[in-house]
Amino acid sequence: MGGGASSRNCNCKVSPTPLGAMYPMPPGPTVYLTSTGFVTESQWVRFIQVVLHRRGVLEVEDSFAHLTRERLVQKYAAEIKQLKVLYINDASYHRPTDMMVKGRSGTGKVGQDGHLGRGPGTWLFWDQALEDLMGVPPENIKMVQLFEKPWLFNRPGRKANYEASSPNVKGLDPADQEAYYKALMLTQDAYDALKEDPPKVGA
């Protein structure tokens, strides 16, 4: 979805009322598709409204389109601080770690001064955006990569990629884990080959 965010499973037409335009709330789970994050305040407002509605705490008076993100975040701060977020970050897996760390290393707030992330040259990472623009506590956000199978393997963690995991699965054959990561390394080799100039197609 280019340049913004929209939701599936919902006909999100704005309905006029005497108090202004009101968004109808989706009746079920909602999927947002975006490559650059939410780039307008109205998108953040809509997202926060849907999250709060799904938790059953959004008041009718706070369903209107003209509301500000700051108002919602301030009013529902206590509820937002209870949110638990699983951040699936597989998009970073094959990229160099130092590149991803640099993309997260700004000192400002997400979106400040027109930057995608927390400063010049940074990118939007959803954990940082949820912390800066919604007030979700960082300790309530778990960053994982499905490639690492955190429900199965004990893993040390990797900066800007995933947090350490220690499921301590009993009866796990070390040979199976070794075979899996050898196979996974082949995908890294293929990615690196395609990034060469010229790309090594079929590597």
DRENSE-898313 format. One record per residue: residue number from 0; residue in one letter; x, y, z of N, C-alpha, C in turn. Coordinates in nm, 4 decimals, padded with zeros to 6 digits. Each point is the difference from the previous one (the first is absolute). Last residue first. Layout:
 resi resn      n_x      n_y      n_z     ca_x     ca_y     ca_z      c_x      c_y      c_z
  NUM    A        X        Y        Z        X        Y        Z        X        Y        Z
...
END
This chain:
 resi resn      n_x      n_y      n_z     ca_x     ca_y     ca_z      c_x      c_y      c_z
  202    A  02.2567 -01.8202 -00.7465  00.1036 -00.0405  00.0958 -00.0594 -00.0836  00.1115
  201    G -00.2172  00.2283 -00.3906  00.0094 -00.1460  00.0088  00.1046 -00.0478  00.0954
  200    V  00.0736  00.4806 -00.1797 -00.1282 -00.0667 -00.0076  00.0212 -00.1506  00.0023
  199    K  00.2821  00.4294  00.1439  00.0282 -00.1380 -00.0348 -00.1312 -00.0766  00.0036
  198    P  00.0930  00.5515 -00.0933 -00.0544 -00.1062  00.0844  00.0379 -00.1373 -00.0514
  197    P  00.3361  00.4037 -00.1104 -00.1398 -00.0337 -00.0287 -00.0486 -00.1139  00.0895
  196    D  00.1422  00.1983  00.2674 -00.0103  00.0756 -00.1246  00.1026 -00.0543 -00.0997
  195    E -00.2942 -00.1901  00.4730  00.1261  00.0327 -00.0654 -00.0257  00.0729 -00.1316
  194    K -00.3396 -00.1909  00.2902  00.0362  00.1380  00.0285  00.1323  00.0412 -00.0626
  193    L -00.1791 -00.4478 -00.0218 -00.0867  00.0882 -00.0776  00.0330  00.1478  00.0216
  192    A  00.2284 -00.3310  00.2514  00.0363 -00.0116 -00.1407 -00.0825  00.0940 -00.0868
  191    D -00.0996 -00.0378  00.4604  00.1260  00.0718 -00.0205  00.0418 -00.0028 -00.1468
  190    Y -00.3791 -00.2515  00.1242 -00.0268  00.1440  00.0116  00.1274  00.0794 -00.0282
  189    A  00.0384 -00.4658  00.0205 -00.0723  00.0404 -00.1207 -00.0274  00.1495  00.0013
  188    D  00.1950 -00.1891  00.3811  00.0951 -00.0041 -00.1116 -00.0660  00.0474 -00.1289
  187    Q -00.2718 -00.0534  00.3768  00.0866  00.1164  00.0153  00.1007  00.0079 -00.1137
  186    T -00.2752 -00.3753  00.0236 -00.0803  00.1159 -00.0413  00.0808  00.1288  00.0143
  185    L  00.1938 -00.3981  00.1489 -00.0065 -00.0005 -00.1462 -00.0844  00.1172 -00.0507
  184    M  00.0305 -00.0928  00.4633  00.1152  00.0732 -00.0505  00.0024  00.0023 -00.1529
  183    L -00.3232 -00.2581  00.2292 -00.0320  00.1423  00.0035  00.1150  00.0834 -00.0542
  182    A  00.0628 -00.4626  00.0493 -00.0928  00.0275 -00.1102 -00.0341  00.1480 -00.0061
  181    K  00.2588 -00.1399  00.3583  00.0781 -00.0168 -00.1227 -00.0871  00.0299 -00.1220
  180    Y -00.2049 -00.0092  00.4168  00.0741  00.1240 -00.0213  00.0971 -00.0093 -00.1178
  179    Y -00.2591 -00.3844  00.1204 -00.0884  00.1115 -00.0348  00.0805  00.1256 -00.0305
  178    A  00.2247 -00.3815  00.1573 -00.0427 -00.0170 -00.1389 -00.0887  00.1158 -00.0438
  177    E  00.1356 -00.0180  00.4510  00.1143  00.0285 -00.0869 -00.0403 -00.0095 -00.1469
  176    Q -00.3160 -00.1246  00.3212  00.0228  00.1447  00.0026  00.1146  00.0381 -00.0925
  175    D -00.0871 -00.4539  00.0560 -00.1099  00.0619 -00.0734  00.0177  00.1519 -00.0049
  174    A  00.2988 -00.2555  00.2577  00.0265 -00.0187 -00.1425 -00.1091  00.0634 -00.0849
  173    P -00.0343 -00.0181  00.4768  00.0894  00.1055 -00.0486  00.0297 -00.0104 -00.1490
  172    D -00.4511 -00.1711  00.2457  00.1239 -00.0570 -00.0526  00.0888  00.1129 -00.0527
  171    L -00.3889  00.0014  00.3988  00.0361  00.0539 -00.1317  00.1358 -00.0556 -00.0431
  170    G -00.2555 -00.0690  00.4249  00.0053 -00.1042 -00.1012  00.0364  00.0492 -00.1381
  169    K -00.1998  00.3598  00.3265  00.0574 -00.1278  00.0393 -00.0035 -00.0986 -00.1168
  168    V  00.0273  00.5583  00.0148 -00.0826 -00.1136 -00.0424  00.0700 -00.1312  00.0344
  167    N  00.0684  00.5114  00.0970  00.0513 -00.1199  00.0678 -00.0863 -00.1221 -00.0297
  166    P -00.0204  00.4940 -00.1269 -00.1140 -00.0870  00.0286  00.0396 -00.1290  00.0714
  165    S  00.2103  00.4860 -00.1088  00.0461 -00.1188  00.0729 -00.1191 -00.0884  00.0363
  164    S  00.1975  00.4733 -00.3086 -00.1086 -00.0912  00.0347  00.0582 -00.1216  00.0704
  163    A  00.1243  00.5606 -00.1546  00.0391 -00.1356  00.0388 -00.1224 -00.0827  00.0367
  162    E -00.0722  00.3991 -00.3456  00.0421 -00.0153  00.1383  00.0343 -00.1460  00.0292
  161    Y  00.0411  00.2724 -00.4885 -00.0891 -00.0786  00.0857  00.0586 -00.0090  00.1399
  160    N  00.1404  00.3356 -00.3519 -00.0641 -00.1106 -00.0700 -00.0973 -00.0781  00.0880
  159    A  00.3182  00.3657  00.1160 -00.0875  00.0539 -00.1044 -00.0723 -00.1082 -00.0787
  158    K  00.3870 -00.2016  00.2731 -00.0377  00.1406  00.0056 -00.0831  00.0399 -00.1219
  157    R -00.0008 -00.4892  00.2079  00.0811  00.0716 -00.0996 -00.0494  00.1430 -00.0059
  156    G -00.0356 -00.5155  00.3070 -00.0428  00.1357 -00.0345  00.0958  00.0641 -00.0984
  155    P  00.0123 -00.4655  00.1805  00.0663  00.1038  00.0796 -00.0535  00.1405 -00.0213
  154    R -00.2627 -00.5010 -00.0120  00.0780  00.0858 -00.0883  00.0532  00.1200  00.0788
  153    N -00.2656 -00.5206  00.0180  00.0638  00.1015  00.0839  00.0931  00.0818 -00.0885
  152    F -00.4405 -00.2617 -00.2007  00.1441  00.0017  00.0238  00.0403  00.1072  00.1000
  151    L -00.4682 -00.0799 -00.1139  00.0623 -00.1318 -00.0076  00.1462  00.0005  00.0430
  150    W -00.3011  00.3816 -00.0490 -00.0805 -00.0927  00.0795  00.0665 -00.1370  00.0116
  149    P  00.1773  00.3589 -00.2750  00.0206  00.0260  00.1429 -00.0825 -00.0884  00.0925
  148    K  00.1679  00.0246 -00.5134 -00.0825 -00.0962  00.0740  00.0149  00.0173  00.1520
  147    E  00.1913  00.2531 -00.3947  00.0787 -00.0509  00.1119 -00.0749 -00.1022  00.0848
  146    F -00.1992  00.2337 -00.3728  00.1108 -00.0801 -00.0519  00.0785 -00.0666  00.1131
  145    L -00.3389  00.3176  00.0902 -00.0489 -00.1361 -00.0144  00.1075 -00.0917 -00.0569
  144    Q  00.0737  00.4356  00.3064  00.0080 -00.0366 -00.1411 -00.0412 -00.1458 -00.0112
  143    V -00.0907  00.4348  00.3803  00.0386 -00.1359 -00.0369  00.0206 -00.0087 -00.1506
  142    M -00.0944  00.3573  00.4572  00.0443 -00.0080 -00.1394  00.0507 -00.1411 -00.0301
  141    K -00.3511  00.2477  00.3717  00.0937 -00.1100 -00.0218  00.0344 -00.0083 -00.1478
  140    I -00.2166  00.3683  00.3838  00.0147 -00.0331 -00.1423  00.1092 -00.1061 -00.0143
  139    N -00.1225  00.2289  00.4095 -00.1191 -00.0755 -00.0404  00.0069 -00.0443 -00.1455
  138    E  00.3307  00.2778  00.2169  00.0073 -00.1326  00.0607 -00.1214 -00.0856 -00.0348
  137    P  00.0292  00.4583 -00.1396  00.0901 -00.0875 -00.0771  00.0097 -00.1406  00.0578
  136    P -00.4473  00.3086  00.0433  00.1289 -00.0178  00.0680  00.0905 -00.0956 -00.0782
  135    V -00.3735  00.3230 -00.2189  00.0117 -00.1396  00.0408  00.1363 -00.0192  00.0670
  134    G -00.1921  00.4136 -00.2051  00.0300 -00.0147  00.1412  00.0011 -00.1435  00.0483
  133    M -00.0662  00.2300 -00.4503 -00.1158 -00.0520  00.0733  00.0243 -00.0105  00.1494
  132    L  00.3282  00.1618 -00.3164 -00.1234  00.0638 -00.0458 -00.1264 -00.0527  00.0676
  131    D  00.4627 -00.1571  00.0961  00.0056  00.1459 -00.0112 -00.1356  00.0635 -00.0252
  130    E  00.0478 -00.4837  00.0299  00.0458  00.0635  00.1231 -00.0127  00.1526 -00.0079
  129    L -00.0956 -00.2567 -00.3802 -00.1033 -00.0242  00.1009  00.0378  00.0627  00.1340
  128    A  00.3160  00.0192 -00.3493 -00.1168  00.0823 -00.0319 -00.1097 -00.0169  00.1048
  127    Q  00.3890 -00.2693  00.0288  00.0301  00.1389  00.0328 -00.1203  00.0903 -00.0258
  126    D -00.0358 -00.4503 -00.1253  00.0097  00.0085  00.1456  00.0280  00.1431  00.0447
  125    W -00.0166 -00.1041 -00.4663 -00.1294  00.0100  00.0660  00.0095  00.0070  00.1511
  124    F  00.3410  00.2085 -00.3568 -00.0119 -00.1307  00.0627 -00.1235  00.0064  00.0892
  123    L  00.2198  00.3170 -00.4218 -00.1060 -00.0294  00.0951  00.0101 -00.1454  00.0450
  122    W  00.4432  00.2778 -00.1425 -00.1194 -00.0579 -00.0593 -00.1065 -00.0181  00.1067
  121    T  00.4563  00.3531 -00.0865 -00.0591 -00.1141  00.0704 -00.1273 -00.0449 -00.0692
  120    G  00.2884  00.3896 -00.1137  00.0541 -00.1275 -00.0444 -00.0556 -00.1218  00.0714
  119    P -00.0659  00.4475  00.2568  00.0479 -00.0067 -00.1380  00.0593 -00.1373 -00.0321
  118    G -00.3394 -00.0285  00.3987  00.0947  00.1038 -00.0380  00.0438 -00.0156 -00.1440
  117    R -00.3031 -00.3019  00.2321  00.0318  00.0901  00.1108  00.1047  00.1054 -00.0331
  116    G -00.3018 -00.2246 -00.3903  00.0297 -00.0559  00.1311  00.0296  00.1080  00.1014
  115    L -00.1219  00.1248 -00.4381 -00.0793 -00.1206  00.0169  00.0183 -00.0576  00.1402
  114    H  00.0440  00.5323 -00.0968  00.0776 -00.1232 -00.0129 -00.0909 -00.1208  00.0214
  113    G -00.1175  00.4841  00.0392 -00.0184 -00.0657 -00.1293  00.0792 -00.1274 -00.0201
  112    D -00.0222  00.2703  00.4096  00.0682  00.0747 -00.1066 -00.0038 -00.0726 -00.1337
  111    Q -00.1464 -00.3264  00.3592  00.0363  00.1389  00.0306  00.0789  00.0619 -00.1157
  110    G -00.1603 -00.4693  00.0454 -00.0763  00.0950 -00.0790  00.0361  00.1455  00.0217
  109    V  00.1312 -00.3261  00.3836 -00.0414 -00.0491 -00.1314 -00.0864  00.1040 -00.0703
  108    K  00.3501  00.1784  00.3536 -00.1229 -00.0777  00.0028 -00.0354 -00.0427 -00.1416
  107    G  00.5166  00.0880  00.1573 -00.1249  00.0753  00.0054 -00.1188 -00.0920  00.0180
  106    T  00.4688 -00.1289 -00.0623 -00.0256  00.0433  00.1375 -00.1294  00.0806  00.0134
  105    G  00.2082 -00.4243 -00.3505 -00.0280  00.1412  00.0199 -00.0329  00.0316  00.1448
  104    S  00.1090 -00.4435 -00.2309  00.0842  00.0680  00.0984 -00.0242  00.1495  00.0164
  103    R -00.1566 -00.3949 -00.2983 -00.0773  00.0157  00.1230  00.0628  00.1003  00.0967
  102    G  00.1951 -00.1352 -00.4243 -00.1346  00.0445 -00.0336 -00.0883  00.0243  00.1210
  101    K  00.4389 -00.1845  00.0435  00.0078  00.1409 -00.0406 -00.1389  00.0555 -00.0292
  100    V  00.0360 -00.4575  00.0868  00.0260  00.0768  00.1224  00.0034  00.1484 -00.0313
   99    M -00.0355 -00.2950 -00.3593 -00.1246  00.0073  00.0740  00.0163  00.0790  00.1300
   98    M  00.3804 -00.0805 -00.2657 -00.0933  00.0835 -00.0744 -00.1292  00.0194  00.0775
   97    D  00.3242 -00.2995  00.1635  00.0406  00.1394  00.0225 -00.0905  00.0972 -00.0739
   96    T -00.0653 -00.4698 -00.0593 -00.0396  00.0456  00.1320  00.0343  00.1462  00.0223
   95    P -00.1106 -00.2062 -00.4902  00.1119  00.0094  00.0949 -00.0444  00.0611  00.1326
   94    R -00.3675 -00.2699 -00.2825  00.0782  00.1225 -00.0167  00.1113  00.0070  00.1044
   93    H -00.3506 -00.3421 -00.0338  00.1112 -00.0210 -00.0923  00.0893  00.1229 -00.0178
   92    Y -00.3926  00.0065  00.3048  00.0848 -00.1167  00.0242  00.1241 -00.0072 -00.0889
   91    S -00.3951  00.3200  00.0523  00.1389  00.0411  00.0245  00.0982 -00.1163 -00.0061
   90    A -00.4796 -00.0482 -00.0442  00.0468  00.0811 -00.1132  00.1453  00.0415  00.0163
   89    D -00.2614 -00.2374  00.3390  00.0751 -00.0811 -00.0957  00.0517  00.0795 -00.1189
   88    N -00.2443  00.0945  00.4540  00.0971  00.0840 -00.0711  00.0822 -00.0796 -00.1013
   87    I -00.4625  00.0346  00.3471  00.0660 -00.0975 -00.0870  00.0872  00.0759 -00.1000
   86    Y -00.2296  00.0977  00.5011  00.0510  00.0674 -00.1197  00.0806 -00.1004 -00.0822
   85    L -00.3928  00.0189  00.4020  00.0976 -00.0909 -00.0584  00.0411  00.0593 -00.1346
   84    V -00.2353  00.2192  00.4716  00.0225 -00.0003 -00.1446  00.1055 -00.1040 -00.0362
   83    K -00.3756  00.1916  00.4048  00.1129 -00.0892 -00.0229  00.0148 -00.0182 -00.1511
   82    L -00.2514  00.3854  00.3574  00.0094 -00.0734 -00.1262  00.1261 -00.0852 -00.0035
   81    Q -00.1399  00.3201  00.3483 -00.0238 -00.1420  00.0238  00.0138 -00.0841 -00.1270
   80    K  00.0329  00.4812  00.0172  00.1150 -00.0552  00.0719 -00.0177 -00.1484  00.0320
   79    I -00.3517  00.2523 -00.1975  00.1068 -00.0237 -00.0973  00.1210 -00.0634  00.0667
   78    E -00.3614  00.1414  00.2715 -00.0353 -00.1183 -00.0776  00.1109 -00.0360 -00.0981
   77    A  00.0480  00.3932  00.2527  00.0027 -00.1152  00.0903 -00.0310 -00.1293 -00.0744
   76    A -00.0302  00.4163 -00.2347  00.1379 -00.0369  00.0329  00.0067 -00.1255  00.0862
   75    Y -00.3679  00.2740 -00.2350  00.0019 -00.1449  00.0193  00.1386 -00.0519  00.0373
   74    K -00.0838  00.4703 -00.0693 -00.1205 -00.0470  00.0684  00.0079 -00.1484  00.0347
   73    Q  00.3530  00.2060 -00.2517 -00.0066  00.0523  00.1360 -00.1188 -00.0589  00.0771
   72    V  00.0522 -00.1077 -00.4550  00.1111 -00.0576  00.0767 -00.0060  00.0458  00.1452
   71    L -00.3110  00.1834 -00.3054 -00.0273 -00.1404  00.0260  00.1078 -00.0625  00.0882
   70    R  00.0609  00.4454 -00.1423 -00.1149 -00.0103  00.0902 -00.0277 -00.1446  00.0361
   69    E  00.3386  00.0935 -00.3185  00.0401  00.0378  00.1359 -00.1151 -00.0150  00.0995
   68    R -00.0774 -00.0666 -00.4655  00.0718 -00.1123  00.0609  00.0340  00.0328  00.1456
   67    T -00.4255  00.2455 -00.2066  00.1449 -00.0018 -00.0167  00.0602 -00.1232  00.0669
   66    L -00.5104  00.0966 -00.2428  00.0775 -00.0062  00.1231  00.1494 -00.0047 -00.0291
   65    H -00.3834 -00.0035 -00.3171  00.0720  00.1251  00.0218  00.0877 -00.0030  00.1248
   64    A -00.3011 -00.3607 -00.1586  00.1181  00.0139 -00.0838  00.0836  00.1229  00.0338
   63    F -00.3139 -00.2910  00.3576 -00.0102  00.0977 -00.1074  00.1333  00.0208 -00.0723
   62    S -00.1352 -00.2730  00.4004  00.0012 -00.0699 -00.1287  00.0017  00.0956 -00.1191
   61    D -00.0423  00.0727  00.4970  00.1372 -00.0030 -00.0491  00.0134 -00.0768 -00.1310
   60    E -00.4106  00.0481  00.2532  00.0441  00.1365 -00.0281  00.1415  00.0067 -00.0551
   59    V -00.1890 -00.4147  00.1530 -00.0593  00.0445 -00.1264  00.0500  00.1383 -00.0390
   58    E  00.3191 -00.3048  00.2971 -00.1292  00.0642  00.0188 -00.0496  00.0547 -00.1346
   57    L  00.3457 -00.4212  00.1206 -00.0169  00.1252 -00.0739 -00.1408  00.0550  00.0212
   56    V  00.1832 -00.4282  00.1678  00.0087  00.1162  00.0886 -00.0245  00.1326 -00.0716
   55    G  00.0500 -00.4923 -00.1479 -00.1268  00.0281  00.0649 -00.0002  00.1218  00.0891
   54    R  00.3358 -00.2135 -00.3079  00.0151 -00.0294  00.1435 -00.1259  00.0338  00.0794
   53    R  00.0261  00.0921 -00.4622  00.0151 -00.1446  00.0125  00.0159 -00.0418  00.1461
   52    H -00.0113  00.4603 -00.1034 -00.1314 -00.0609 -00.0204  00.0074 -00.1505  00.0186
   51    L  00.3999  00.2417  00.0089 -00.0774  00.0224  00.1223 -00.1406 -00.0611 -00.0099
   50    V  00.2760 -00.0180 -00.3823  00.0600 -00.0786  00.1081 -00.0828  00.0128  00.1279
   49    V -00.1233  00.2692 -00.3648 -00.0332 -00.1408 -00.0247  00.0555 -00.0879  00.1119
   48    Q  00.1070  00.4603  00.0092 -00.1427 -00.0218  00.0241 -00.0373 -00.1468 -00.0165
   47    I  00.4355  00.1302 -00.1110 -00.0196  00.0006  00.1450 -00.1468 -00.0247  00.0340
   46    F  00.1093  00.0472 -00.4555  00.0598 -00.1218  00.0549 -00.0252 -00.0102  00.1507
   45    R -00.1316  00.3957 -00.2227 -00.0857 -00.1125 -00.0369  00.0517 -00.1305  00.0614
   44    V  00.2643  00.3847  00.0548 -00.1259  00.0132  00.0739 -00.0892 -00.1208 -00.0272
   43    W  00.3932  00.0357 -00.2496  00.0270 -00.0395  00.1379 -00.1272  00.0071  00.0849
   42    Q -00.0284  00.1573 -00.4355  00.0191 -00.1445 -00.0029  00.0292 -00.0538  00.1406
   41    S -00.0321  00.4646 -00.0642 -00.1320 -00.0616 -00.0093  00.0105 -00.1528 -00.0047
   40    E  00.3924  00.2714 -00.0058 -00.0597 -00.0085  00.1319 -00.1351 -00.0702 -00.0051
   39    T  00.3669 -00.1260 -00.3681 -00.0818  00.1154  00.0360 -00.0570 -00.0210  00.1396
   38    V  00.2743 -00.3258 -00.2188  00.0699  00.1236 -00.0344 -00.0832  00.1246  00.0263
   37    F  00.0875 -00.5525  00.1478 -00.1056  00.1002 -00.0145  00.0661  00.1358 -00.0184
   36    G  00.2731 -00.4265 -00.1689 -00.0633  00.0398  00.1244 -00.1144  00.0955 -00.0271
   35    T  00.2467 -00.2097 -00.3486  00.0727  00.1136  00.0581 -00.0551  00.0410  00.1358
   34    S -00.1785 -00.3540 -00.2790  00.1442 -00.0198 -00.0173  00.0799  00.1092  00.0685
   33    T -00.5145 -00.2485  00.0733  00.0764  00.1217 -00.0208  00.1469 -00.0328 -00.0145
   32    L -00.5339 -00.1989  00.1252  00.1091 -00.0258 -00.0932  00.0725  00.1308 -00.0276
   31    Y -00.3477 -00.2361  00.3946  00.0494  00.1215 -00.0631  00.1197 -00.0360 -00.0871
   30    V -00.4532 -00.2707  00.2204  00.1372 -00.0071 -00.0469  00.0360  00.1320 -00.0663
   29    T -00.3858 -00.2053  00.3847  00.0342  00.0929 -00.1075  00.1474 -00.0128 -00.0344
   28    P -00.4493 -00.2861  00.2619  00.1435  00.0320 -00.0098  00.0306  00.0832 -00.1240
   27    G -00.5013  00.0469  00.1102  00.0909 -00.1101  00.0316  00.1446  00.0433 -00.0112
   26    P -00.3803  00.2905 -00.0850 -00.0644 -00.1013  00.0848  00.0924 -00.1132  00.0415
   25    P  00.1110  00.5449 -00.1015 -00.0031 -00.1314 -00.0654 -00.0576 -00.1050  00.0931
   24    M -00.1464  00.5221  00.0256  00.1044 -00.0887  00.0478 -00.0104 -00.1365 -00.0662
   23    P -00.1309  00.5236 -00.1764 -00.0553 -00.1246  00.0531  00.1143 -00.0908  00.0426
   22    Y  00.0363  00.5432 -00.0039  00.0380 -00.1231 -00.0653 -00.0791 -00.1172  00.0581
   21    M -00.1321  00.5433 -00.0397  00.0303 -00.1115  00.0888  00.0363 -00.1228 -00.0831
   20    A -00.0518  00.5833 -00.0271  00.0135 -00.1266 -00.0713  00.0429 -00.1098  00.0967
   19    G -00.2806  00.4136  00.2018  00.1123 -00.0111 -00.0922  00.0025 -00.1364 -00.0649
   18    L -00.3409  00.1630  00.3051  00.1243  00.0414  00.0664  00.1210 -00.0077 -00.0914
   17    P -00.4483 -00.1323 -00.1352 -00.0070  00.1401  00.0433  00.1288  00.0507  00.0645
   16    T  00.0692 -00.3839 -00.3494 -00.0901  00.0088  00.1146 -00.0080  00.1468  00.0380
   15    P  00.1982 -00.3514 -00.4361 -00.0247  00.1298  00.0639 -00.0975 -00.0124  00.1157
   14    S  00.3643 -00.3724 -00.1963 -00.1430  00.0297  00.0087 -00.0220  00.1339  00.0688
   13    V  00.4080 -00.2823 -00.2947 -00.0280  00.0946  00.1074 -00.1471  00.0380 -00.0036
   12    K  00.2306 -00.4778 -00.1637 -00.0511  00.1287 -00.0445 -00.0314  00.0884  00.1198
   11    C  00.2167 -00.4723 -00.0621  00.0290  00.1095  00.0930 -00.0422  00.1359 -00.0547
   10    N -00.0701 -00.5523 -00.0209 -00.0359  00.1081 -00.0894  00.0060  00.1285  00.0805
    9    C  00.2635 -00.4873  00.0807 -00.0797  00.1117  00.0518 -00.0292  00.0981 -00.1119
    8    N  00.3016 -00.3882 -00.0096 -00.1109 -00.0506  00.0808 -00.0904  00.1118  00.0499
    7    R  00.4889  00.1533 -00.1129 -00.0840 -00.0982 -00.0642 -00.1073 -00.0438  00.0978
    6    S  00.2912  00.4849 -00.0364 -00.0339 -00.1226  00.0706 -00.0851 -00.0891 -00.0875
    5    S  00.4191  00.3948 -00.0644 -00.1435 -00.0244 -00.0102 -00.0296 -00.1302  00.0703
    4    A  00.4161  00.4094 -00.0802 -00.0489 -00.1222  00.0623 -00.1491 -00.0122 -00.0205
    3    G  00.4459  00.2488 -00.2783 -00.0961  00.0156  00.1081 -00.0440 -00.1323  00.0537
    2    G  00.3030  00.0805 -00.3885 -00.0115  00.1299  00.0623 -00.1014  00.0131  00.1111
    1    G -00.0399 -00.4255 -00.3171  00.0947  00.1084 -00.0128 -00.0373  00.1220  00.0796
    0    M -00.0611 -00.5444  00.0378 -00.0860  00.1168  00.0000  00.0892  00.1211  00.0000
END
